[in-house]
Amino acid sequence: MKDTDKEKILKLALRLFGVIFLFVYPLGFIWPSGWVWHGGMGGYYLQMIAGIYAVLGIFLIRSADNPSAHRSLISFTVWSSFVHAVIMAAQALRDQHEIGHLVGDVPALVLVAAVLWFFSPSKE
């Protein structure tokens, strides 16, 4: 695959994942068993995590214009998504009330990490 094709796909992925991250809050209401932890706990957790992901989403969208200049943000997104998914998977396996996350946000974060890692710009 040519570098120009990889960059086009990366730009699309950054925009797409950025927009999806903006919708973490509504996803919690549409599919709570796959996106809301701890039974929602009054919505405080969902609001906090949605706020963090909304900010990350905005920065991912902005980084799509010049991914090479935002390698550290892309790398942070890859590694934080992977670590977050691993921790959530371990918790979901231990707590049967959270098992729905194994088909919700866990695979979603693994997908984000894998796609952004694969299409990440190489070091110059």
HELIX and SHEET records of a PDB file:
HELIX    1   1 ASP A    3  LEU A   22  1                                  20    
HELIX    2   2 VAL A   24  ILE A   30  1                                   7    
HELIX    3   3 PRO A   32  TRP A   35  1                                   4    
HELIX    4   4 HIS A   38  GLY A   43  5                                   6    
HELIX    5   5 TYR A   44  SER A   63  1                                  20    
HELIX    6   6 PRO A   67  HIS A   70  5                                   4    
HELIX    7   7 ARG A   71  ARG A   94  1                                  24    
HELIX    8   8 GLN A   96  VAL A  103  5                                   8    
HELIX    9   9 ASP A  105  PHE A  119  1                                  15    
END                                                                             
